[in-house]
Amino acid sequence: MTGCLVTIPDVDTNERLLTVKELAHYLGVPVATLYRWRYQREGPAGFRVGRHVRYRRRDVEAWIERRLSDRIV
């Protein structure tokens, strides 16, 4: 089988999925904290892609906004 080419369309950097390591760096927390939050269902919504956890940037931003609005009471 030859000539089989699969192309993936360009993805806006805001739509690219974040790895656990990237999100930990973005939030300034250790990777272990993200895994603990995930286990306790406290952190931003993530999902599995195979055995890897990934995060959508918009879910992370929504989680941050909810945390901020909870503090302004």
Secondary structure per residue as TSV (DSSP state, phi and psi in degrees):
chain	resnum	aa	ss	phi	psi
A	1	M	-	360.0	118.7
A	2	T	-	-127.3	163.2
A	3	G	-	75.9	14.5
A	4	C	-	-88.0	108.4
A	5	L	-	-122.8	124.0
A	6	V	-	-109.6	127.8
A	7	T	-	-114.3	145.1
A	8	I	-	-109.9	126.7
A	9	P	-	-62.0	153.5
A	10	D	-	-58.1	137.2
A	11	V	-	-111.5	129.0
A	12	D	-	-57.0	137.9
A	13	T	T	-59.3	-25.7
A	14	N	T	-73.4	-19.5
A	15	E	T	-98.1	-8.7
A	16	R	S	-67.5	138.8
A	17	L	-	-72.0	141.7
A	18	L	E	-94.5	141.2
A	19	T	E	-81.4	167.6
A	20	V	H	-59.9	-43.0
A	21	K	H	-62.9	-43.1
A	22	E	H	-65.1	-42.5
A	23	L	H	-67.4	-39.4
A	24	A	H	-59.5	-43.4
A	25	H	H	-64.3	-45.1
A	26	Y	H	-59.8	-43.8
A	27	L	H	-84.8	-13.7
A	28	G	T	72.7	36.1
A	29	V	-	-127.2	158.2
A	30	P	-	-67.5	153.0
A	31	V	H	-55.9	-40.1
A	32	A	H	-59.2	-33.4
A	33	T	H	-64.3	-42.6
A	34	L	H	-61.7	-42.4
A	35	Y	H	-65.7	-37.9
A	36	R	H	-65.5	-46.5
A	37	W	H	-58.4	-41.7
A	38	R	H	-62.9	-44.4
A	39	Y	H	-62.2	-40.1
A	40	Q	H	-87.5	-0.2
A	41	R	T	57.6	43.3
A	42	E	-	-110.1	-23.9
A	43	G	S	-90.7	-171.2
A	44	P	-	-63.8	151.8
A	45	A	-	-65.5	128.6
A	46	G	E	-129.9	171.2
A	47	F	E	-150.0	162.5
A	48	R	E	-91.1	137.8
A	49	V	E	-119.8	98.6
A	50	G	T	66.9	-123.3
A	51	R	T	-100.3	5.9
A	52	H	E	-102.1	143.0
A	53	V	E	-94.7	135.6
A	54	R	E	-131.8	155.4
A	55	Y	E	-128.5	139.1
A	56	R	-	-86.9	135.6
A	57	R	H	-56.6	-40.2
A	58	R	H	-65.7	-32.1
A	59	D	H	-68.8	-38.4
A	60	V	H	-64.8	-46.3
A	61	E	H	-63.3	-38.9
A	62	A	H	-64.5	-39.7
A	63	W	H	-63.4	-42.8
A	64	I	H	-62.4	-44.7
A	65	E	H	-61.1	-41.6
A	66	R	H	-63.5	-41.3
A	67	R	H	-63.0	-41.3
A	68	L	H	-67.7	-41.5
A	69	S	H	-70.1	-29.0
A	70	D	H	-67.5	-29.1
A	71	R	H	-79.3	-21.5
A	72	I	-	-93.3	60.0
A	73	V	-	-123.1	360.0
